[in-house]
Amino acid sequence: MKKAALHNLGCKVNAYESEAMGQLLRQAGYEIVPFRERADVYIVNTCSVTNIADRKSRQMLHRAKKQNPSAVVVAAGCYVQSAAEELKKDLAVDIIIGNNKKQELISILEEYFRQNSGKTEKRVWSEHLIKIDSTKEYEALHIDGTADHTRAFIKVQDGCNQFCSYCIIPYTRGRVRSRAPREAEQEAASLAAAGYREIVLTGIHLSSYGMDFPESQKENLLGLIRRLHQIEGISRIRLGSLEPRIITEAFVSALAGLPKLCPHFHLSLQSGCDETLKRMNRHYTTKEYAQCCSLLRSAFDNPAITTDVIVGFPGENEGEFARTKDFLRQMGFYEMHIFKYSPRSGTRAARMPGQIPESLKARRSEELLSLEKAMSRKYRQSFLHIPQEVLLEEETQINGISYFIGHTREYVKIAVPGRNHQPNTLVEVIPQKLLTDEILA
C-alpha cells in the first residue's frame, strides 16, 4: 500500500479541496500519513495570494522532496496557475496540477507511475493545466467527512470577477463558477447523515453564487441557503465571507426568517477610508458598508460581524489610516483579520506609486491589532450571564479542570465544565467568566 501525505496552504476553499483529494486517495487504496512522515506521494495544495504565500508553497515542496528524495512530489492549486514555468524548472517537483484538475488526481498519479515504471534515469515530467480564465466548468469535488467531527465546510462556488487591484485570485482561480444546487444538497444531506450538525458554505466569492447559471436555471445564494435549511439533521448553517453589496434589506430579512442560519457574518471591508477603497477597486463606500452593518444589527439580536483589513496599501497616508481606524472603532467588530499589504507581482497595486515601508505597515498593524483585541473583548463580554446555545466540540483541560469547548451561533468560544457531555451535542449554558480565548460557563 502506497503512503500519501497532504499539506494545505491558504483559504477554506483550499482546505476543502485538500480534504476532497485526501478522500480520493483513501478510496484508491492509499494510506494517508502526516506530512512530516516519510511517504511515497506528497501533495502540496498551494496558495498564491501573496508573494509570501508563493514562497511558503515552494518551501513545502522542497521539504517534501528532502524528506524522501524518491517520493513523487505534487504541486497543486493556485501557485501552479501563477508560476507554472518556474515550477517546470524546479527539480523538487514531479507533477503539477492546476485548479479544476484536482478531481483527476488518481488517474494522473496512475499515469505517472505507469510512465516511470522501471526508470532509473530522469523521470517523466507531468503537467496538468487548463486555461483557468476561460473555463465555465465547476470542478466536481466532494467530501463525506472532515477532520472536524461537528462542523463541515461545503464548497459551493469558485472563481472571482471582481479584480481588486491587489488581488491575483481572478487570474489563478478564473471566473465565477457555481456548484449545482442539487449537488450541494446531496453533500449536505450526506454530511448530516454522517452526524455533522453544522455546515459552513464557502467559496472564492460566495456572494456571486449562481450568477453564472443560465436564465432557465437561475439560483442565488439565498435560494441555496433555503434549500439546505430544509435538510434534516443540520442544526446550523454558517456563511463564509460575504461582499457588502449582497447585504440588502430583502436579503437580511429573508435570512432572519431562517432559524438555522447563524448570526455570524464575515463582511469583507479591507479599508475604512473611501479614497483607499477606490484605489483598491472595491465597489462600495464606507457609508454603504456601515448601512450593511446597521441592517444586520436591526434584523438579528447582537450578531457577530467580523472583517478583513489591509494596512499599508500603496498611497495610504496618515490621514487615510486615521480615517480607517476611526471607522473600525465605530463599527465595533467582533473580530478583525489584519493584513499588512504585500505586493503581489502581476497585480496593479504592485505597480502603484506610494509603496509603504515595512516598518510603517508594522506600526499600523499593531495599532489595529490592539483595537481588535479591545473590541473583541467587549463583544464577548456581552454574552456573560445570558443563556447561550453551544455546540460542543472537544474536551480540554483549563487550570487542571475538565471542560468541553464549543461555540455559540455567533461563533463565540465557550468552555462548559464537567465530563458528563458528548461532542457534537447542543447544550444551553449561562456564561459566567471571560478568559483570554474563551468564556467559562
WOQUI-V901876 format. One line per field, one symbol per residue. ss: DSSP state (h for helix, s for strand, l for the rest). psi: psi as a letter, one per 20 degrees, with the letter a starting at -180 (. if undefined). burial: 1 if it has 24 or more other C-alpha atoms within 12 Angstrom, else 0. A space follows every 10 residues. Layout:
ss=???
psi=???
burial=???
//
This chain:
ss=llssssssll lhhhhhhhhh hhhhhhhlll ssllllllll ssssssllll hhhhhhhhhh hhhhhhhlll lsssssshhh hhlhhhhhll llllssslll lhhhhhhhhh hhhhhhllll lllllsssll llllllllll llllllllll ssssssssll llllllllhh hhhlllssll hhhhhhhhhh hhhllllsss sssllhhhll llllhhhlll hhhhhhhhhl lllllssssl lslhhhllhh hhhhhhllll sllsssslls lllhhhhhhh lllllhhhhh hhhhhhhhhl lllsssssss sllllllhhh hhhhhhhhhh hlllssssss llllllllhh hllllllhhh hhhhhhhhhh hhhhhhhhhh hlllllssss ssssssssll ssssssslll llssssslll lllllsssss llssllllss l
psi=pqpqpqppqb rhgggghggg hhgggghjjq pprqhirprh pppoorqkhr hhhgghgggh ghgghhhnhi ropppqbghg hilghghhio iiphpporqj jhijgghggg hghghjpipi apqpqppnqr nhiiqjpppm qrqjrrhpjh pppopiqqrp jhlqiipigh hhiarppqqp hhgggggghg hghijphpqo pqrgmhhjpi iiqqhikpqa gghgghghhi pphphqpqqa pqqhiinrgg gggghhjnhi ppmoooopfh qkphgghghi kplrrhghgh hghggghhhq olqporrqpp qkqpioahgg hhhggggggh hlqgqpoppp popopiqhhh jqrkppqhhh ggghghghhg gggghggggh hiipjppqpp oqgqqrpokj qpqppaqrhj kpppopqqil rqqkqpqpro qhppagirpp .
burial=0011111111 1111111111 1111100001 1100100111 1111111111 1011011101 1111100101 1111111111 1111001000 1111111111 1111110110 0110000000 0000111111 0110111111 1111110011 1111111111 1111111111 1111111111 1011111111 1100111111 1111111111 1100000011 1111111110 1011111111 1111111000 1100110101 1111111111 1111111111 1111110011 0111111011 0111111111 1111110001 1001101110 1111111111 1111111011 0000010000 1001101110 1110111011 1111000111 1111000000 0011111111 1111111000 1011111010 1011000111 1
//
